[in-house]
């Protein structure tokens, strides 16, 4: 059942990456948001 641990590891890595990206998106300083919009 090596594939079970492999899928679990890849799933956790992808999930962590998605959560990390979302966290950065919602925790940016307001100055950066204004620069992007402008």
N, C-alpha and C positions, 0 to 999 in steps of 0.2 A: 504493500500500500504506500509506496514512495510518493505516488502522485497526490495522495491526500495531503501530506505535509508540504509538498511543493506548491499545490494550489492554495493551501492555507497561508503559506509564507508570501506568495505573490499577492494574494488578496489583502493581507495586512499591509504590505508595502504600498500597494495602490491606494488603499483606504487612507493610510497615513499621509500619502502625497496629496490626495484630494482635500483632506482636512487641513493640512498645512497651507495649501493654496487658498482655501476659503478663509482661513484665519488671517492670512496676510491681506486678502482683499478687504476684509471688514475692519482691519486695525491699522489702516494707513492714516498718516497725519492729514489734516484738512488741506494743508498747503499743497501736498502732492496731488490731491483730488482736483484742486483748482487749476494747477498747472496742466493736468491732463485735459480738462474741459476747455481751457483757454487755448 
